[in-house]
Amino acid sequence: MTSDWSASQYLLYADERTRPARDLLAQLPLTDVRKVVDIGCGPGNSTELLVARWPNAEVSGFDTSPAMLAEARKRLPQVRFFQADAGEWTPEPDTDLLFANAVFQWLPDHIEVLAQYVRTVKTGAVLAVQMPDNLAEPTHRLMSQTAAAMPFADKLAGAAREPLPPVTTYVDALSAAGAAVDAWHTIYNHPMKDAAAIVEWVKSTGLRPFLAPLDEGEQQRFLEAYEAAVAEAYPPLADGSRLLHFPRLFLVARKG
Ligand SMILES: C[S@@+](CC[C@H](N)C(=O)[O-])C[C@H]1O[C@@H](n2cnc3c(N)ncnc32)[C@H](O)[C@@H]1O
């Protein structure tokens, strides 16, 4: 497994992964939009929604991953995609919308980054963010438990992501930066064919830091144990399929 993201693995569940981006977009209090940036644009699936919603706006997108950017450029050749790190990037003050679907959970200090974005943009601009809030879900608890039980556990120390802070922390920080904040959670129940499908889902995201440090044999051993644990934690429905219970946090901050 390389350290870059795999666009094809990520797009295995493209519809399900894009649904929160659609749900976030549906809540934006914006009509006249001229400049939009898709932060952590991935393979351009979220950017595509932004272009469709505001076809006359200047939409751009950035990501740290060359593989994701290559895919995004193929999908939307008319859009400017560039490589940047959300933690170091600064928005142009006249941006109308900063959109970030499923990226800030990867940045440990993201609250300060988001607050700084709000401080930087003009009055009326909107910051729209969605993050998986699923560290307490079996998918993620079992990654750490499986890792701890492996003979190569020491290679995986520090692989787990930190849980998101409470929603009150976001609302306080973004309000203090000058925004009116709408925050909510949605729990999706994604139908999945079987336990292996759940493992495939997390392979391109939450499992990456657990698999990357392992050699092929270790990866196989880890995945077998992890899939068995997932199969127990997500019992089959009457037809044999499983429901992936998936909470996500949404934030819409409008600069006052
Ligand atoms: C789960 S994907 C989300 C892709 C897309 N926005 C969507 O709605 O499906 C997360 C993306 O965030 C990118 N990413 C992770 N850390 C980043 C950072 N610090 N700055 C910019 N992009 C980052 C990854 O490369 C990946 O493409």
The ligand as an SDF file (V2000), in Angstrom:
LIG
                    3D

 27 29  0  0  0  0  0  0  0  0999 V2000
  -12.3730   11.5150    2.2190 C   0  0  0  0  0  0  0  0  0  0  0  0
  -11.6610   12.4160    0.9020 S   0  0  0  0  0  0  0  0  0  0  0  0
  -12.9270   13.6210    0.4980 C   0  0  0  0  0  0  0  0  0  0  0  0
  -12.9960   13.9170   -0.9670 C   0  0  0  0  0  0  0  0  0  0  0  0
  -14.1730   14.7810   -1.4220 C   0  0  0  0  0  0  0  0  0  0  0  0
  -14.1200   16.1070   -0.8260 N   0  0  0  0  0  0  0  0  0  0  0  0
  -15.5370   14.1630   -1.1550 C   0  0  0  0  0  0  0  0  0  0  0  0
  -16.4610   14.9300   -0.8590 O   0  0  0  0  0  0  0  0  0  0  0  0
  -15.7180   12.9510   -1.2570 O   0  0  0  0  0  0  0  0  0  0  0  0
  -10.5010   13.3610    1.8170 C   0  0  0  0  0  0  0  0  0  0  0  0
   -9.5230   14.1230    0.9540 C   0  0  0  0  0  0  0  0  0  0  0  0
   -8.8370   15.0490    1.7950 O   0  0  0  0  0  0  0  0  0  0  0  0
   -7.5040   15.1280    1.3330 C   0  0  0  0  0  0  0  0  0  0  0  0
   -6.6920   15.6820    2.4110 N   0  0  0  0  0  0  0  0  0  0  0  0
   -6.2850   15.0650    3.5510 C   0  0  0  0  0  0  0  0  0  0  0  0
   -5.5580   15.9290    4.2970 N   0  0  0  0  0  0  0  0  0  0  0  0
   -5.5280   17.1120    3.6140 C   0  0  0  0  0  0  0  0  0  0  0  0
   -4.9560   18.3870    3.8670 C   0  0  0  0  0  0  0  0  0  0  0  0
   -4.2420   18.6140    4.9630 N   0  0  0  0  0  0  0  0  0  0  0  0
   -5.1240   19.3730    2.9530 N   0  0  0  0  0  0  0  0  0  0  0  0
   -5.8400   19.1530    1.8260 C   0  0  0  0  0  0  0  0  0  0  0  0
   -6.3970   17.9610    1.5270 N   0  0  0  0  0  0  0  0  0  0  0  0
   -6.2530   16.9570    2.4100 C   0  0  0  0  0  0  0  0  0  0  0  0
   -7.1620   13.7130    0.9330 C   0  0  0  0  0  0  0  0  0  0  0  0
   -6.0800   13.6730    0.0420 O   0  0  0  0  0  0  0  0  0  0  0  0
   -8.4750   13.2500    0.2930 C   0  0  0  0  0  0  0  0  0  0  0  0
   -8.5010   13.4710   -1.0880 O   0  0  0  0  0  0  0  0  0  0  0  0
  1  2  1  0
  2  3  1  0
  2 10  1  0
  3  4  1  0
  4  5  1  0
  5  6  1  0
  5  7  1  0
  7  8  2  0
  7  9  1  0
 10 11  1  0
 11 12  1  0
 11 26  1  0
 12 13  1  0
 13 14  1  0
 13 24  1  0
 14 15  1  0
 14 23  1  0
 15 16  2  0
 16 17  1  0
 17 18  1  0
 17 23  2  0
 18 19  1  0
 18 20  2  0
 20 21  1  0
 21 22  2  0
 22 23  1  0
 24 25  1  0
 24 26  1  0
 26 27  1  0
M  CHG  2   2   1   9  -1
M  END
$$$$
